[in-house]
């Protein structure tokens, strides 16, 4: 793909790509990355499709008003007209190319995440039913809203690791490899029972490639 070499080509490229790129970045920030984001082709096609739909909507609703921003004193479309109305053009570009795509991503996230909860209210029964769960993996789902608890890990060699998963603990999320940092490590018996807290423990890092299963334990006597 050739790099835009003129101002017209640059503006056209921005209008064609920028709204979709802003939408995807905002959606990823709000909902987290999705499995289909791993494909560059999917990202490009989604950005182009969203930008085309959004630009078509702008032309249908605000076509004449947008063209007036580029008219000079003689009523002709020119760069002189844009330079005269530069401040208004900047505000319109900020609104249409940045704020609207971000708002669309936020609205889509609200509909996906809170749609089922909203439908429980009779006066919001019109909200569309969306069955897709945006959480990419069971790993992310398990730890997304996990409270402070004990964590027990069964390794592939049959040994056990465990400890206290609290506010200073951390787990990686998609698409990064599954890793967990447990803020207080415990010694474990051969049958997976929590024995005692490790002396002077300040945390334990576990890369979960060799973990067969992980159990979250609500309380420990």
C-alpha positions as CSV (number, residue, x, y, z in Angstrom):
1,X,0.0,0.0,0.0
2,X,1.4,3.4,-1.0
3,X,1.8,6.1,1.6
4,X,-0.5,9.1,0.9
5,X,1.5,11.7,-0.8
6,X,-0.9,14.7,-1.1
7,X,-3.2,16.4,1.4
8,X,-6.3,15.1,-0.3
9,X,-5.0,11.5,-0.1
10,X,-4.1,12.0,3.5
11,X,-7.5,13.3,4.4
12,X,-9.2,10.5,2.5
13,X,-7.1,7.9,4.3
14,X,-7.9,9.4,7.7
15,X,-11.7,9.4,6.9
16,X,-11.5,5.9,5.7
17,X,-9.6,4.3,8.5
18,X,-9.5,6.6,11.6
19,X,-13.0,6.1,12.9
20,X,-12.7,2.4,12.8
21,X,-9.3,2.3,14.4
22,X,-10.5,4.6,17.2
23,X,-13.6,2.4,17.7
24,X,-11.5,-0.8,17.9
25,X,-9.0,0.7,20.4
26,X,-11.9,2.0,22.6
27,X,-13.7,-1.3,22.4
28,X,-10.6,-3.2,23.4
29,X,-10.0,-0.9,26.3
30,X,-13.5,-1.2,27.6
31,X,-14.2,-4.9,26.9
32,X,-10.7,-6.4,26.8
33,X,-9.2,-8.1,23.7
34,X,-11.3,-10.6,21.8
35,X,-10.1,-13.8,20.1
36,X,-10.8,-12.4,16.7
37,X,-8.5,-9.4,17.4
38,X,-5.6,-11.8,16.9
39,X,-6.2,-11.7,13.2
40,X,-4.8,-8.6,11.4
41,X,-7.2,-9.2,8.6
42,X,-10.2,-9.1,10.9
43,X,-9.1,-5.8,12.5
44,X,-8.5,-4.1,9.1
45,X,-11.9,-5.3,7.7
46,X,-13.7,-4.2,10.8
47,X,-12.0,-0.8,10.8
48,X,-12.9,-0.2,7.1
49,X,-16.5,-1.4,7.5
50,X,-17.1,0.7,10.6
51,X,-15.6,3.7,9.1
52,X,-17.5,3.3,5.8
53,X,-20.8,2.9,7.7
54,X,-20.1,5.9,10.0
55,X,-19.0,8.2,7.1
56,X,-22.1,7.2,5.1
57,X,-24.3,8.1,8.1
58,X,-22.6,11.5,8.4
59,X,-23.2,12.3,4.8
60,X,-26.9,11.3,5.0
61,X,-27.5,13.4,8.1
62,X,-25.0,16.3,7.8
63,X,-23.8,16.2,4.2
64,X,-24.6,19.9,3.2
65,X,-23.4,21.3,6.5
66,X,-20.1,19.4,6.3
67,X,-19.5,20.6,2.8
68,X,-20.2,24.2,3.9
69,X,-17.1,24.0,6.2
70,X,-14.9,23.6,3.1
71,X,-16.4,26.4,1.0
72,X,-14.5,29.7,0.4
73,X,-16.0,33.1,0.0
74,X,-16.9,32.3,-3.6
75,X,-18.9,29.3,-2.5
76,X,-16.4,26.8,-4.0
77,X,-14.9,23.8,-2.3
78,X,-11.2,24.6,-1.6
79,X,-8.5,24.4,1.0
80,X,-9.0,28.2,1.5
81,X,-12.4,27.5,2.9
82,X,-11.1,24.9,5.3
83,X,-8.3,27.2,6.5
84,X,-10.9,30.0,7.1
85,X,-13.1,27.6,9.1
86,X,-10.1,25.7,10.7
87,X,-11.4,26.0,14.3
88,X,-14.8,24.7,13.4
89,X,-13.3,22.0,11.2
90,X,-11.2,20.9,14.2
91,X,-14.2,20.7,16.5
92,X,-16.2,18.8,14.0
93,X,-13.3,16.4,13.3
94,X,-12.9,15.8,17.0
95,X,-16.6,15.0,17.4
96,X,-17.1,12.9,14.4
97,X,-13.8,11.0,14.1
98,X,-13.0,10.6,17.8
99,X,-15.8,11.1,20.2
100,X,-18.6,9.4,18.2
101,X,-16.6,6.1,17.7
102,X,-15.6,6.0,21.4
103,X,-19.2,6.6,22.3
104,X,-20.3,3.8,20.0
105,X,-17.8,1.4,21.6
106,X,-19.0,2.4,25.0
107,X,-22.6,1.8,24.0
108,X,-21.8,-1.6,22.5
109,X,-20.0,-2.6,25.7
110,X,-22.9,-1.6,27.8
111,X,-25.4,-3.5,25.7
112,X,-23.2,-6.6,25.7
113,X,-22.3,-6.6,29.4
114,X,-25.4,-5.2,31.0
115,X,-28.0,-6.1,28.4
116,X,-29.2,-9.2,30.3
117,X,-29.4,-7.3,33.6
118,X,-31.4,-4.4,32.0
119,X,-33.9,-6.9,30.6
120,X,-34.9,-7.9,34.1
121,X,-36.7,-4.5,34.4
122,X,-40.1,-4.6,32.7
123,X,-39.7,-1.1,31.2
124,X,-36.5,-2.1,29.6
125,X,-37.7,-5.3,28.0
126,X,-37.1,-3.8,24.6
127,X,-33.3,-4.1,25.1
128,X,-32.1,-6.6,22.5
129,X,-31.1,-10.0,23.8
130,X,-27.3,-10.6,23.3
131,X,-26.1,-14.0,24.2
132,X,-22.5,-13.5,23.3
133,X,-20.1,-13.3,26.3
134,X,-17.2,-11.0,25.5
135,X,-14.9,-12.8,28.0
136,X,-12.3,-14.6,25.8
137,X,-11.3,-17.5,28.0
138,X,-12.5,-19.3,31.1
139,X,-9.3,-18.2,32.7
140,X,-10.3,-14.6,32.4
141,X,-13.8,-15.3,33.5
142,X,-12.7,-17.1,36.7
143,X,-10.4,-14.2,37.9
144,X,-12.3,-11.2,36.5
145,X,-14.4,-10.7,39.6
146,X,-12.7,-13.1,41.9
147,X,-12.7,-12.1,45.6
148,X,-9.8,-12.5,48.0
149,X,-9.5,-16.2,48.5
150,X,-7.0,-19.1,48.7
151,X,-5.8,-20.6,45.5
152,X,-4.8,-24.2,45.1
153,X,-2.9,-25.3,42.0
154,X,-2.4,-29.0,40.9
155,X,0.7,-29.3,38.8
156,X,1.1,-31.9,35.9
157,X,3.6,-33.9,38.0
158,X,1.0,-34.3,40.8
159,X,2.5,-31.8,43.2
160,X,0.5,-28.9,44.8
161,X,1.2,-25.2,45.0
162,X,-1.1,-22.7,46.8
163,X,-1.4,-19.5,48.7
164,X,-3.5,-16.4,49.4
165,X,-4.8,-14.5,46.4
166,X,-5.6,-11.0,47.7
167,X,-5.5,-7.4,46.6
168,X,-1.8,-7.5,45.8
169,X,-2.1,-10.6,43.7
170,X,-2.3,-10.5,39.9
171,X,-3.2,-12.7,36.9
172,X,-2.5,-12.1,33.3
173,X,-5.3,-11.8,30.7
174,X,-5.9,-12.7,27.1
175,X,-3.9,-12.7,24.9
176,X,-0.9,-13.0,27.2
177,X,0.2,-16.4,28.5
178,X,-1.6,-17.6,31.7
179,X,0.4,-16.4,34.7
180,X,-0.5,-15.8,38.3
181,X,1.2,-13.9,41.1
182,X,0.1,-15.0,44.6
183,X,0.9,-12.5,47.3
184,X,1.4,-15.1,50.1
185,X,2.7,-18.6,49.4
186,X,1.7,-21.5,51.6
187,X,3.2,-24.9,52.0
188,X,1.0,-27.7,50.8
189,X,0.6,-31.3,51.9
190,X,0.8,-34.2,49.4
191,X,-3.0,-34.3,49.2
192,X,-3.4,-30.6,48.4
193,X,-4.3,-29.4,51.9
194,X,-3.1,-25.9,53.0
195,X,-0.5,-26.5,55.8
196,X,1.1,-23.2,56.9
197,X,2.0,-19.9,55.4
198,X,5.6,-19.8,54.2
199,X,7.8,-17.8,56.5
200,X,8.7,-14.4,55.3
201,X,6.8,-14.9,52.0
202,X,6.3,-11.8,49.8
203,X,4.7,-13.6,46.9
204,X,4.9,-16.5,44.4
205,X,4.9,-16.3,40.6
206,X,3.6,-19.3,38.7
207,X,3.6,-19.7,34.9
208,X,0.6,-22.0,34.3
209,X,1.9,-24.0,31.4
210,X,2.4,-26.9,33.8
211,X,-0.7,-26.4,35.8
212,X,-3.4,-29.1,35.5
213,X,-6.1,-27.3,37.5
214,X,-6.7,-24.3,39.7
215,X,-9.2,-24.2,42.6
216,X,-10.4,-21.0,44.3
217,X,-11.1,-21.7,48.0
218,X,-13.5,-19.3,49.7
219,X,-12.1,-19.8,53.2
220,X,-9.5,-21.7,55.0
221,X,-9.6,-22.7,58.7
